[in-house]
Amino acid sequence: MVDADQTFVIVGGGLAGVKAAETLRAEGFNGRVILIGDEVDPPYERPPLSKGYLTGKDPRERVFVHESPWYAENDVELHLGQPVTAVDRAARTVRLGDGTTIGYDKLLLATGSAPRHLDIPGTDLAGVHHLRRLAHADLLQGTLAALGRDNGHLVIAGAGWIGLEAAAAARAYGAEVTVVEPAPTPLHHAVGPELGQLFADLHAGHGVRFRFGTHLTEIIGQDGMVLAARTDDGDEHPAHAVLIAVGATPRTTLAENAGLALVDRAHGGGIAVDASLRTSDPDIHAAGDVAAAEHPLLRTRLRVEHWANALHGGPAAARAMLGRDVTHDRIPYFFSDQYDLGMEYSGWAPPGTYDQVVIRGDAGRREFVAFWLKDRRVLAGMNVNVWDVTPAVQELVRSGAPVDPEALADPSTPLTAVLPRP
C-alpha cells in the first residue's frame, strides 16, 4: 500500500482527472488526493456539450461527473478556477495562479486540449464561438436558440465531429447553417472520402449548405456584431454567428516548461508517455487528450481526443501511479449522434493506412457497419444505426488476423464467426 503520508496531485479537472481521483480511492490509496481545475465548474462530461446539452434535450446538471458532495465524501481536495502555472520537478511542487505552491509525490497531468483558433480578421467579434468548455456551450446554446427564433444564419468553419454535431443542433433550433470545409468531404481525415460523403448527404438532406475546398478568410462585422463570413473563393456568406470548429491543440505548456519530453506537432503533438502513461519523469504521468501514448497493440504512438480515452486513461494512469503493472492498450473508440443517425467507431484507420473499405448492411438506409482493412486485416470499424456490435468489432481489430472480406460484408455471417478460429 502506498504510504498514507503521500500526496498525489492531479492537474486538470476534466473526465480523465476526476476518473483518476476516483480510481485512487477505489484502489485503496489513503493519502492526499488534490484535483486542480482552471474552470469554475466541477468536472463534467464533454460529449453533451455538442450533443444533448447543446440541443436542449439534457439539463445542465446532467453533464457533471459527480454531484458536489462526492468530493468531500471521498476526501478529494478540489481546487476550482485556479490554473497551475508551473511544475518544479526538482522540488516536486506545482505553483498555482495565486502563487500558492503544493507539493506532490506523484503528479498526473490531465490538462486536455484547447480549441484551435483561426488567424483571420474578425475573430474578436461577439458572435464568434468555439466549443470546448461548458461555458462555451452555455453561450452557443443561447445563440442557436436565438438564431432559430429569428431565422438567423450560422456559419461553421470545419466539418469535423464538433462542426457536424453543432450543425445538427443548429438545424434542430431552426437556424440556417453553412459549413466551410477545406477538404472534399466532411470528416475526411477521420473516416475518409468513402464514408465522408454519407455525412455530407445526411446534412444536406436536413438543409445544411456545404462549401468544400474553401477556407474562411474573414468574418465581417459592424458595431462588434457578425454580419457575414468571407471565403477564399471570394464569396460572402450571410452570418449572424460563426462557430470555429477546426480542431484542438493539446495543452502542453506546463509539460514543456517543466522539460518533459513532447511529441512534435507535425506528428500530433502532446506529452510523450509510455504504455503505462508515464512521462519522461517517472513521478509524472499524463492522461486524456494531452497524452501521446505508445500503443503496444497498434504499434504506434497515438494521441486520442475522445471521451473513452479520458474515461479509461485516467484510471490506468492512477493505477500506474500506485505502482501497479499497467498497459493502456484499449482500442480507440468514439461515438456521435446527428439527427436520426447514431454511430460508434472503434480502431484507428486514418487515410493512407487502409487499402479497402467493406460495407456490411445497407448504406443507403444508413443501417450498416463499415470496416477499414489493410492486407485483409481489420484496422477499424464503424457501426451506423446498428447496435451491440462494438465488442465484436473491437475483437476483429485487436486480433490482427486476416479475414475474408466477403464474409465480413455478409450480414448473415455473424461477426463472431468471421475471425478464423484455431
Secondary structure in CASP SS format (residue, H / E / C, confidence):
PFRMAT SS
TARGET T0000
AUTHOR 0000-0000-0000
METHOD secondary structure of the structure
MODEL  1
M C 1.00
V C 1.00
D C 1.00
A C 1.00
D C 1.00
Q C 1.00
T E 1.00
F E 1.00
V E 1.00
I E 1.00
V E 1.00
G C 1.00
G C 1.00
G C 1.00
L H 1.00
A H 1.00
G H 1.00
V H 1.00
K H 1.00
A H 1.00
A H 1.00
E H 1.00
T H 1.00
L H 1.00
R H 1.00
A H 1.00
E C 1.00
G C 1.00
F C 1.00
N C 1.00
G C 1.00
R E 1.00
V E 1.00
I E 1.00
L E 1.00
I E 1.00
G C 1.00
D C 1.00
E C 1.00
V C 1.00
D C 1.00
P C 1.00
P C 1.00
Y E 1.00
E C 1.00
R C 1.00
P H 1.00
P H 1.00
L H 1.00
S C 1.00
K C 1.00
G H 1.00
Y H 1.00
L H 1.00
T H 1.00
G C 1.00
K C 1.00
D C 1.00
P C 1.00
R H 1.00
E H 1.00
R H 1.00
V H 1.00
F E 1.00
V C 1.00
H C 1.00
E C 1.00
S C 1.00
P H 1.00
W H 1.00
Y H 1.00
A H 1.00
E H 1.00
N C 1.00
D C 1.00
V E 1.00
E E 1.00
L E 1.00
H E 1.00
L C 1.00
G C 1.00
Q C 1.00
P C 1.00
V E 1.00
T E 1.00
A E 1.00
V E 1.00
D E 1.00
R C 1.00
A C 1.00
A C 1.00
R C 1.00
T E 1.00
V E 1.00
R E 1.00
L E 1.00
G C 1.00
D C 1.00
G C 1.00
T C 1.00
T E 1.00
I E 1.00
G E 1.00
Y C 1.00
D C 1.00
K E 1.00
L E 1.00
L E 1.00
L E 1.00
A C 1.00
T C 1.00
G C 1.00
S E 1.00
A E 1.00
P E 1.00
R C 1.00
H C 1.00
L C 1.00
D C 1.00
I C 1.00
P C 1.00
G C 1.00
T C 1.00
D C 1.00
L C 1.00
A C 1.00
G C 1.00
V E 1.00
H E 1.00
H C 1.00
L C 1.00
R C 1.00
R C 1.00
L H 1.00
A H 1.00
H H 1.00
A H 1.00
D H 1.00
L H 1.00
L H 1.00
Q H 1.00
G H 1.00
T H 1.00
L H 1.00
A H 1.00
A H 1.00
L H 1.00
G H 1.00
R H 1.00
D H 1.00
N C 1.00
G C 1.00
H E 1.00
L E 1.00
V E 1.00
I E 1.00
A E 1.00
G C 1.00
A C 1.00
G C 1.00
W H 1.00
I H 1.00
G H 1.00
L H 1.00
E H 1.00
A H 1.00
A H 1.00
A H 1.00
A H 1.00
A H 1.00
R H 1.00
A H 1.00
Y H 1.00
G C 1.00
A C 1.00
E E 1.00
V E 1.00
T E 1.00
V E 1.00
V E 1.00
E E 1.00
P C 1.00
A C 1.00
P C 1.00
T C 1.00
P C 1.00
L C 1.00
H H 1.00
H H 1.00
A H 1.00
V H 1.00
G H 1.00
P H 1.00
E H 1.00
L H 1.00
G H 1.00
Q H 1.00
L H 1.00
F H 1.00
A H 1.00
D H 1.00
L H 1.00
H H 1.00
A H 1.00
G C 1.00
H C 1.00
G C 1.00
V C 1.00
R E 1.00
F E 1.00
R E 1.00
F E 1.00
G C 1.00
T C 1.00
H C 1.00
L E 1.00
T E 1.00
E E 1.00
I E 1.00
I E 1.00
G E 1.00
Q E 1.00
D C 1.00
G C 1.00
M E 1.00
V E 1.00
L E 1.00
A E 1.00
A E 1.00
R E 1.00
T E 1.00
D C 1.00
D C 1.00
G C 1.00
D C 1.00
E E 1.00
H E 1.00
P E 1.00
A C 1.00
H C 1.00
A E 1.00
V E 1.00
L E 1.00
I E 1.00
A C 1.00
V C 1.00
G C 1.00
A E 1.00
T E 1.00
P E 1.00
R C 1.00
T C 1.00
T H 1.00
L H 1.00
A H 1.00
E H 1.00
N H 1.00
A C 1.00
G C 1.00
L C 1.00
A C 1.00
L E 1.00
V C 1.00
D C 1.00
R H 1.00
A H 1.00
H H 1.00
G C 1.00
G C 1.00
G C 1.00
I E 1.00
A E 1.00
V E 1.00
D C 1.00
A C 1.00
S C 1.00
L C 1.00
R E 1.00
T C 1.00
S C 1.00
D C 1.00
P C 1.00
D C 1.00
I E 1.00
H E 1.00
A E 1.00
A C 1.00
G H 1.00
D H 1.00
V H 1.00
A E 1.00
A E 1.00
A E 1.00
E E 1.00
H E 1.00
P C 1.00
L C 1.00
L C 1.00
R C 1.00
T E 1.00
R E 1.00
L E 1.00
R C 1.00
V C 1.00
E C 1.00
H C 1.00
W H 1.00
A H 1.00
N H 1.00
A H 1.00
L H 1.00
H H 1.00
G H 1.00
G H 1.00
P H 1.00
A H 1.00
A H 1.00
A H 1.00
R H 1.00
A H 1.00
M H 1.00
L C 1.00
G C 1.00
R C 1.00
D C 1.00
V C 1.00
T C 1.00
H C 1.00
D C 1.00
R C 1.00
I C 1.00
P C 1.00
Y E 1.00
F E 1.00
F E 1.00
S E 1.00
D E 1.00
Q E 1.00
Y C 1.00
D C 1.00
L E 1.00
G E 1.00
M E 1.00
E E 1.00
Y E 1.00
S E 1.00
G E 1.00
W C 1.00
A C 1.00
P C 1.00
P C 1.00
G C 1.00
T C 1.00
Y C 1.00
D C 1.00
Q E 1.00
V E 1.00
V E 1.00
I E 1.00
R E 1.00
G E 1.00
D E 1.00
A C 1.00
G C 1.00
R C 1.00
R C 1.00
E E 1.00
F E 1.00
V E 1.00
A E 1.00
F E 1.00
W E 1.00
L E 1.00
K E 1.00
D C 1.00
R C 1.00
R E 1.00
V E 1.00
L E 1.00
A E 1.00
G E 1.00
M E 1.00
N E 1.00
V E 1.00
N C 1.00
V C 1.00
W C 1.00
D C 1.00
V C 1.00
T H 1.00
P H 1.00
A H 1.00
V H 1.00
Q H 1.00
E H 1.00
L H 1.00
V H 1.00
R H 1.00
S H 1.00
G C 1.00
A C 1.00
P E 1.00
V C 1.00
D C 1.00
P H 1.00
E H 1.00
A H 1.00
L H 1.00
A H 1.00
D C 1.00
P C 1.00
S C 1.00
T C 1.00
P C 1.00
L H 1.00
T H 1.00
A H 1.00
V C 1.00
L C 1.00
P C 1.00
R C 1.00
P C 1.00
END
